[in-house]
Amino acid sequence: MLNLVLIAIAGGLGALARYGLTNLVHRVLGMSLPWGTAVVNILGCLVFGLLWGLSESRMGFQPEHRLIVLVGFVGSFTTFSTFIFEVGMQVQESQWIAVLGNMVGQNVIGILALVAGLLLARLAA
């Protein structure tokens, strides 16, 4: 139960960090492109990889601490980092069909789901 509370707290902090960084990037670079989202996603991937690598080597995170930080904070900061990590694991295991299916499937189906949601919203209005 404590882990769930800590994941929720870390998730809240990750969401606040995402919001703050996105706004900062938009103020600095403007909103002509989704720079805030791009910076958050790329930084999230870097942080996820760094923390995962350190947790397996020098830092010696306990599994529940790694879960709280990676799932809670980084997962809330950006789910894209988790997606990239999972694809990276498939690449590391040379699961090329799974890599292609995962990348194309999630992106194409995600876009189709977004369009379907928009259409449903228009029908409901």
C-alpha positions in Angstrom: 0.0 0.0 0.0 2.9 2.4 0.8 4.4 1.8 -2.6 1.1 2.9 -4.3 1.0 6.1 -2.2 4.7 6.8 -3.1 4.0 6.1 -6.8 1.1 8.5 -6.7 3.2 11.2 -5.1 6.0 10.6 -7.5 3.5 10.6 -10.4 2.1 14.0 -9.2 5.6 15.4 -9.1 6.3 14.1 -12.6 3.1 15.6 -14.0 4.0 19.0 -12.4 7.6 18.8 -13.8 6.2 18.0 -17.3 3.8 21.0 -17.1 6.5 23.3 -15.8 9.1 22.3 -18.3 6.7 22.4 -21.2 5.6 25.9 -20.3 9.2 27.0 -19.9 10.2 25.6 -23.3 7.2 27.2 -25.0 8.1 30.6 -23.5 11.7 30.3 -24.7 11.2 28.7 -28.1 7.6 29.7 -28.9 4.7 27.5 -29.9 5.3 27.2 -33.7 6.1 23.5 -33.1 5.4 21.3 -30.1 8.8 22.0 -28.7 7.7 21.5 -25.1 6.4 18.0 -25.8 9.6 17.1 -27.8 11.9 18.3 -25.0 9.9 16.5 -22.3 9.9 13.2 -24.3 13.6 13.3 -25.2 14.6 14.3 -21.7 12.3 11.7 -20.2 14.0 9.0 -22.4 17.4 10.2 -21.3 16.4 10.2 -17.6 14.7 6.8 -17.9 17.8 5.3 -19.5 20.2 6.9 -17.0 18.2 5.9 -13.9 17.6 2.4 -15.2 21.3 1.9 -16.0 22.4 3.3 -12.7 19.9 1.3 -10.8 21.3 -1.9 -12.3 24.9 -1.0 -11.6 26.4 1.5 -9.1 23.4 3.0 -7.4 21.8 -0.3 -6.3 18.2 0.9 -6.2 15.9 -1.4 -4.4 13.3 -2.8 -6.9 10.5 -0.9 -5.2 12.5 2.4 -5.3 13.2 1.9 -9.0 9.4 1.3 -9.5 8.5 4.5 -7.6 11.0 6.6 -9.6 10.6 5.1 -13.0 6.9 4.3 -13.0 5.8 7.1 -10.8 7.9 10.2 -11.6 9.4 9.4 -15.1 6.3 7.5 -16.2 4.1 10.5 -15.3 6.7 12.9 -16.7 6.4 11.1 -20.1 5.0 7.7 -21.1 7.0 8.1 -24.3 10.2 7.2 -22.3 8.6 3.9 -21.3 7.6 3.2 -24.9 11.1 3.9 -26.1 12.6 1.8 -23.3 10.4 -1.2 -24.2 11.4 -0.9 -27.9 15.0 -0.6 -26.8 14.7 -3.9 -24.9 13.2 -5.5 -28.0 16.2 -4.1 -30.0 18.6 -5.4 -27.5 17.0 -8.9 -27.8 17.0 -8.6 -31.6 13.3 -9.0 -31.8 13.0 -7.0 -35.0 9.5 -8.0 -36.0 8.3 -7.0 -32.5 10.2 -3.7 -32.7 8.5 -2.9 -36.1 5.1 -4.0 -34.9 5.4 -2.1 -31.6 6.6 1.1 -33.2 4.3 1.1 -36.2 1.4 -0.4 -34.3 1.4 2.0 -31.4 1.9 5.1 -33.6 -0.5 4.2 -36.3 -3.2 2.8 -34.0 -2.7 5.7 -31.7 -3.3 8.2 -34.4 -6.3 6.2 -35.6 -7.6 6.1 -32.0 -7.2 9.8 -31.7 -9.2 10.4 -34.9 -11.9 8.0 -33.7 -12.1 9.8 -30.4 -12.5 13.1 -32.2 -15.2 11.7 -34.5 -17.0 10.2 -31.5 -16.8 13.6 -29.7 -18.3 15.3 -32.7 -21.1 12.8 -32.9 -21.9 13.2 -29.2 -22.0 17.0 -29.5 
